[in-house]
Amino acid sequence: MISKAEFLRDTKASEPYHIIERFTQVFEIKNVEEFIYAISTALEELIAIAYNANNGPEQSQQYERYTRWKEVVKTATFRAACAKFLSKKAATDASAFETTLDLCCIVSGQLASTAFTVDISSILAVAKLKERIKEKMPSIVGDANDLKLFRVVIPTGKGIPNKIILAKDIEDKEVMMGGVAISDYFEDGASVNTIHIIIKSNEESSDRNIKRELGESLQYVSAAKRIRILEKWREYKTVDGNTVELPPELIKILDSTYYVPAARTEFAHLKADLQVGTEIDIPSMGQAPKEIQLD
C-alpha cells in the first residue's frame, strides 16, 4: 500500500484543502486529530527528503511547497474544513445504515401481556430511547434518565405462558448504556414475537414520586399508601353503586367478560336431578341391607 508521504508527493493538488476527501478515504481516517497528525508527519518526512537532496530547482520547489502546506495545515481554517468534511461524511455513513426498530418493552415485575412497543431510529442513543419510553408510558415511576434498560431476548406469542417478567430472574441480560447507539445492541435487528427490553426504575425515584404525590415525609407514609401511589390505583364503581380504589390489573379483570360466571339458569337441570335422603330405617346393626327413603 502507498505511504502517506508518497501520496502527498504524487498528488497534483495545488493546496492541501484539495486532498482532504481523497486522503481520508485512502487511509480510512475518521477524525480531525488523526488527519492533522497524519498529514503533518508525512509533510515533515517530505521536507526532510527535499532539504537533504541536491539543491536543484525541482528539490527547492518541492521544499517550498511542502513547507507552505505544513503552515496551512496548522491553521484553524484548515482544521475547520477537515472537521466539516468528516462530520458530513459521518452523517452520510450513518444514514446509510439507519433503520427503524420496533422494540418490545416491558416494565420489570409486570405480566408479559403488558408489554408495549416503541418505534425508534437505530442510530439514536439509548438515552433517547429512555425518553421515548417515558413519553409513551408516563405512569412508569421516575424520570427518563433514572430508568435502567436491559437488553434481553424473551420469546412471546401464542402458546407461551403469560407470566410475570422480573429483571432479576433473567440471567442473560445486558445493561444498555445511555451514550451508546441503539444499533450497537441490535446489530441483527429486532426479531418479532420477542421482548427486547426490560425497564427497571430507580428505587430512589420511587420515593421521590411518593413525596411529590403526598408532600409528606416518607416515615409517615403507610405501606398500603405507597403501593397505591406507585401502582397508580384508580377508582372503580361496583354494581351496587359504591366507589372503591383498585389496582389497574384488577380493574382489567373485573371489566373483562372472560371471568364472568355463567348464568344460574344453566345449572337448573342439575338441581332438578338432585335427590336428598330424608329418612333412614335401620332394622339391625348387622349385614342386612339398609332402607333409605327418598323424596
HELIX and SHEET records of a PDB file:
HELIX    1   1 LYS A    4  ASP A   10  1                                   7    
HELIX    2   2 PRO A   16  ILE A   19  5                                   4    
HELIX    3   3 ILE A   20  VAL A   26  1                                   7    
HELIX    4   4 VAL A   32  ASN A   52  1                                  21    
HELIX    5   5 PRO A   57  VAL A   73  1                                  17    
HELIX    6   6 ALA A   76  ALA A   96  1                                  21    
HELIX    7   7 ALA A  112  THR A  114  5                                   3    
HELIX    8   8 VAL A  126  LYS A  136  1                                  11    
HELIX    9   9 ALA A  144  ASP A  146  5                                   3    
HELIX   10  10 ALA A  167  ASP A  169  5                                   3    
HELIX   11  11 ILE A  182  TYR A  185  5                                   4    
HELIX   12  12 GLU A  203  LEU A  214  1                                  12    
HELIX   13  13 LEU A  218  TYR A  220  5                                   3    
HELIX   14  14 ALA A  223  LEU A  230  1                                   8    
HELIX   15  15 PRO A  248  ASP A  255  1                                   8    
HELIX   16  16 ARG A  264  PHE A  267  5                                   4    
HELIX   17  17 ALA A  268  ALA A  272  1                                   5    
SHEET    1   A 5 PHE A 116  SER A 121  0                                        
SHEET    2   A 5 THR A 100  VAL A 107 -1                                        
SHEET    3   A 5 THR A 194  LYS A 200  1                                        
SHEET    4   A 5 LYS A 148  PRO A 155 -1                                        
SHEET    5   A 5 GLU A 174  VAL A 175 -1                                        
SHEET    1   B 2 GLN A 110  LEU A 111  0                                        
SHEET    2   B 2 ILE A 164  ILE A 165 -1                                        
SHEET    1   C 2 ARG A 234  LYS A 237  0                                        
SHEET    2   C 2 THR A 243  LEU A 246 -1                                        
SHEET    1   D 2 GLY A 277  ASP A 281  0                                        
SHEET    2   D 2 GLU A 291  LEU A 294 -1                                        
END                                                                             
